[in-house]
Amino acid sequence: MLLTHANLVTSVRQVASGLRIGERDVLLAVPPLSHIMGFLVTLAVPLCAGATVVTVPRFDPGRLVELVERHRVTVLIGAPPMLRALVAHPLATGADLGSLELVVCGGAPLPAATQQALAARLPGATVGQARGLTETCVGVSMPDRATGSVPGTVGRVMPNTELRVVDTETGRDLGPGRPGELLARGPQVMAGYLHRPEATAAMVDRDGWLRTGDLGLVDGDGNVVIVDRLKELIKVSGHQVAPAELEALLATHPAVADAAVLGRGDPDHGEVPVAVVVPRPGAEPDPEGMLAWVAERVAPHKRVRAVSFADAIPRTPSGKLLRRALRDQDRQTV
């Protein structure tokens, strides 16, 4: 992938305009610096602003809480597993996290309920979400330092950036509140894939519009909402089911610490949703009870048909689900 100097400089300025990091800020560089979020948002942006950056060799929930206290961290940016630790980890209960002023989630969606729980735990902090790809040099939308983002949304479109929502079948533009594929255009969009002109043309059209692969919408107030990745949608009897919607619902179950949903082949429906759940410490796994709980809250075609339990959900360092690994595991158990 080709990210130019202009891409990087533009992206630093875009992120800085919303997060407004200054010399007195202290950040933890938890995301890997080899990842665009780690390199640009938790390293380049604060260094350009003269802020203090505390590097962390690897993510550890208990260590995270300790470092926030010790260094009086003001800005924390990371993926959902890291931010959930501020609410769910035992050490976070009595920890002094009052130095935090801004908490931003990126890399993967943070369920609205989790964002609200995080905001309640950190009443002195602004909490928000951002969205982007490496191909957009980290950002398409982001929160504002003063207001954060509305729970369930990923903020608003970045400066000097255009966003379209198009019908996945016809390519026609859709109005506010209607879900479709998100297309982005701006000075942060990559120059292309190195020595891969066909892949570049498939990703970015001649007018500079980049296909994000996100199914989403823009509401009437200009907030960007991500429904799911288009390639992850589960097709149940002709209906499209977004795994992220079911994962967000499962995250609100009192016995669930983490969850992932994927499609399993079914002779009658084509595919059906199945879930992998990490129980909260001390919770007794009850698959039938959990299936019934979900069924009471969703349309019939969205019902989860099976639940299995695991010690952890496989994720990348940025917090994205490794669905391929989950699918391989699911095939072995069926």
C-alpha positions in Angstrom: 0.0 0.0 0.0 1.3 3.4 -0.9 0.7 6.2 1.7 2.4 9.4 0.6 4.0 12.1 2.7 1.0 14.3 1.8 -1.4 11.5 3.0 0.3 11.3 6.4 0.6 15.1 7.0 -3.0 15.6 6.0 -4.2 12.9 8.3 -2.2 14.3 11.3 -3.8 17.7 10.7 -7.3 16.1 10.4 -7.0 14.1 13.6 -5.5 17.1 15.4 -8.4 19.3 14.4 -10.8 17.1 16.3 -8.9 15.7 19.2 -7.0 19.0 19.9 -4.1 17.3 21.7 -1.8 19.8 23.4 1.5 20.1 25.2 0.0 19.2 28.6 -1.5 16.0 27.4 -0.2 12.5 28.3 -1.0 9.6 26.0 -0.5 5.8 26.3 0.8 4.3 23.1 -1.0 1.0 23.5 -1.9 0.1 19.9 1.1 -1.4 18.0 3.2 1.3 16.3 3.2 -0.9 13.2 -0.6 -0.3 13.0 -1.8 2.9 11.4 -3.7 3.9 14.5 -0.7 3.4 16.7 1.7 5.1 14.4 -0.3 8.1 13.5 -2.9 8.7 16.3 -0.9 7.7 19.4 2.6 8.7 18.1 2.7 11.2 15.3 -0.2 13.4 16.4 0.9 13.9 20.0 4.6 14.3 19.1 3.6 17.0 16.6 1.7 18.7 19.4 4.5 18.4 22.0 2.5 16.1 24.2 4.0 13.2 26.3 3.8 9.7 24.9 4.2 6.7 27.2 5.0 3.6 25.2 3.6 0.2 26.2 5.2 -3.0 24.9 2.0 -4.9 24.9 -1.6 -4.7 26.1 -2.3 -6.0 29.6 -5.5 -4.9 31.3 -4.1 -4.6 34.8 -1.0 -2.9 33.6 -3.1 -0.4 31.6 -5.0 0.7 34.7 -1.8 1.0 36.7 -0.1 3.2 34.0 -3.1 5.5 33.7 -2.9 6.1 37.4 0.9 6.5 37.6 1.4 8.8 34.6 -1.9 10.7 35.0 -2.9 9.9 31.4 -5.3 12.5 29.9 -5.9 10.9 26.5 -6.5 7.2 25.8 -7.0 5.8 22.3 -7.4 2.2 21.5 -9.5 -0.8 20.5 -12.6 -2.1 22.3 -10.8 -4.9 24.4 -8.5 -2.2 25.9 -11.3 0.2 26.7 -13.6 -2.5 28.1 -10.9 -3.1 30.7 -11.6 0.3 32.2 -15.1 -0.9 33.1 -14.7 -4.7 33.6 -11.3 -5.3 35.0 -11.2 -5.9 38.8 -8.3 -3.4 39.3 -10.4 -0.7 37.6 -13.0 -0.7 40.3 -11.0 1.2 42.8 -8.6 2.9 40.5 -8.2 6.6 40.2 -8.9 7.3 36.5 -9.9 10.9 37.1 -7.0 12.2 35.0 -8.6 11.0 31.8 -10.2 13.7 29.7 -10.6 12.0 26.3 -11.2 8.3 25.4 -11.5 7.3 21.8 -12.3 3.9 20.4 -11.0 2.9 17.0 -10.1 -0.3 15.0 -13.4 -2.0 15.7 -16.9 -0.9 16.8 -17.7 -0.3 20.5 -21.3 -1.2 21.3 -23.4 1.7 22.4 -24.0 0.1 25.8 -20.3 -0.3 26.4 -19.7 3.3 25.4 -22.3 4.5 27.9 -20.9 2.3 30.6 -17.5 3.8 29.9 -18.8 7.3 30.1 -20.5 6.6 33.4 -17.3 5.2 34.8 -15.4 8.2 33.6 -17.7 11.2 34.3 -14.8 13.7 33.7 -13.9 12.3 30.3 -15.3 12.8 26.8 -15.9 9.4 25.1 -16.2 8.8 21.4 -15.5 6.5 18.4 -13.7 7.0 15.1 -13.7 5.0 11.9 -11.3 4.6 9.1 -9.0 2.2 7.2 -5.3 2.0 6.5 -6.2 3.0 3.0 -7.6 6.3 4.3 -4.5 6.8 6.4 -6.5 6.1 9.6 -9.6 8.3 9.4 -12.9 8.9 7.7 -14.9 10.0 10.7 -14.0 10.9 14.3 -15.4 12.4 17.5 -14.7 15.9 18.8 -12.8 16.5 22.0 -15.6 18.6 23.5 -18.6 16.5 22.6 -17.3 13.0 21.8 -19.7 11.0 19.6 -23.3 9.8 20.0 -23.3 6.3 21.4 -23.7 3.8 18.5 -22.1 6.2 16.0 -18.5 6.8 14.9 -18.6 10.6 15.0 -18.8 12.9 12.0 -16.9 13.1 8.7 -13.4 14.5 9.0 -12.4 17.9 7.6 -11.8 18.0 3.8 -13.5 14.6 3.4 -16.5 13.6 1.4 -18.7 10.7 2.2 -21.3 9.0 0.1 -23.8 6.2 1.0 -24.7 4.2 -2.1 -27.0 1.3 -2.8 -25.0 -1.9 -2.8 -26.9 -3.2 -5.9 -27.3 -0.1 -8.1 -24.6 2.2 -6.9 -27.1 5.0 -6.5 -26.7 7.6 -3.8 -29.0 7.2 -0.8 -30.5 9.7 1.5 -30.0 10.3 5.3 -30.9 7.3 7.5 -30.7 4.8 4.6 -28.0 2.1 4.9 -25.6 1.4 2.0 -21.9 1.1 1.3 -19.9 4.0 2.5 -17.6 5.6 -0.1 -15.0 8.2 1.0 -12.9 10.8 -0.9 -10.3 13.1 0.5 -6.6 14.0 0.6 -5.9 11.2 3.0 -6.9 8.4 0.6 -4.0 6.2 -0.4 -2.1 6.5 -3.7 -2.8 2.9 -4.4 -1.5 -0.7 -3.8 2.1 -1.2 -4.8 2.4 -2.9 -8.2 -1.3 -3.9 -8.0 -3.2 -1.7 -10.5 -6.2 -4.0 -10.7 -6.6 -4.1 -6.9 -6.2 -0.3 -6.8 -8.9 0.2 -9.5 -11.3 -2.1 -7.6 -10.8 -0.1 -4.4 -10.6 3.5 -5.8 -12.6 4.6 -8.8 -11.4 7.2 -11.4 -13.0 10.0 -9.5 -11.1 9.2 -6.3 -14.0 7.5 -4.4 -12.7 4.7 -2.1 -14.9 1.8 -1.4 -14.7 1.3 2.4 -16.5 -2.1 2.5 -18.6 -0.7 5.4 -22.3 -1.0 5.4 -23.5 2.2 7.1 -25.5 5.3 7.1 -25.5 9.0 8.0 -28.3 10.1 10.2 -30.2 13.3 10.0 -27.8 15.1 12.4 -24.7 14.1 10.4 -23.5 11.2 12.6 -22.0 8.3 10.8 -23.3 4.8 11.8 -21.5 1.6 10.9 -23.9 -1.4 10.6 -21.2 -4.0 9.7 -18.6 -5.0 7.1 -20.4 -5.9 3.9 -18.4 -9.2 3.5 -19.4 -10.2 7.1 -23.2 -10.1 6.6 -25.0 -13.3 7.2 -27.7 -14.2 4.6 -30.6 -15.9 6.3 -33.4 -17.0 3.9 -32.7 -13.9 1.8 -32.5 -11.5 4.8 -29.2 -9.8 5.6 -28.1 -10.1 9.2 -25.3 -8.0 10.6 -23.1 -9.9 13.1 -22.2 -6.6 14.8 -25.8 -6.0 15.8 -26.0 -9.4 17.5 -22.6 -8.9 19.1 -23.6 -5.6 20.5 -26.8 -7.2 21.9 -24.9 -10.1 23.5 -22.5 -7.6 25.1 -25.4 -6.3 27.2 -26.1 -9.7 28.7 -25.0 -9.8 32.3 -23.2 -13.1 31.9 -21.2 -12.1 28.8 -17.7 -10.6 28.8 -17.1 -10.8 25.1 -18.9 -12.3 22.1 -18.6 -13.0 18.4 -21.2 -14.0 15.8 -20.7 -15.7 12.5 -22.7 -17.5 9.9 -23.0 -21.3 9.7 -24.2 -23.1 6.6 -27.8 -24.4 6.9 -29.7 -26.5 4.4 -33.0 -24.7 5.0 -32.0 -21.1 5.4 -28.6 -20.9 3.6 -26.9 -19.5 6.7 -27.9 -19.0 10.3 -26.2 -16.9 13.0 -24.2 -18.8 15.7 -22.3 -17.2 18.6 -19.1 -17.7 20.5 -19.3 -16.2 24.0 -16.7 -15.5 26.7 -18.5 -15.8 30.1 -17.9 -13.2 32.8 -15.9 -14.5 35.7 -18.2 -16.5 38.0 -21.1 -16.8 35.5 -22.5 -20.2 34.8 -22.8 -20.9 31.0 -26.4 -21.4 30.0 -26.6 -21.8 26.2 -30.4 -22.4 26.1 -31.1 -19.5 28.3 -28.9 -17.2 26.2 -30.6 -18.3 23.0 -34.0 -17.6 24.5 -32.8 -14.2 25.8 -31.6 -13.1 22.3 -34.7 -14.5 20.6 -36.9 -12.3 22.8 -35.1 -9.2 21.5 -34.7 -9.7 17.7 -36.7 -10.6 14.6 -37.1 -14.3 13.9 -34.5 -14.4 11.1 -31.9 -12.8 13.4 -32.2 -15.4 16.2 -28.9 -17.0 17.2 -29.2 -20.7 16.6 -26.3 -22.0 18.7 -23.9 -20.8 21.4 -20.5 -22.1 22.3 -18.2 -20.9 25.0 -14.5 -20.0 24.9 -11.9 -18.5 27.2 -11.1 -15.7 24.7 -12.2 -14.4 21.3 -9.4 -14.3 18.7 -8.6 -10.7 17.7 -5.9 -8.7 16.0 -3.8 -6.3 18.1 -6.2 -3.5 16.9 -9.2 -5.4 18.3 -10.7 -6.7 15.1 -12.3 -10.1 15.2 -10.4 -12.9 13.5 -13.5 -14.4 12.0 -11.6 -16.8 9.8 -10.1 -18.5 12.9 -13.6 -18.6 14.4 -15.0 -20.2 11.2 -12.3 -22.8 11.2 -13.1 -23.7 14.8 -16.8 -23.8 14.1 -16.3 -26.2 11.1 -14.3 -28.5 13.4 -17.1 -28.6 16.0 -20.1 -29.1 13.6 
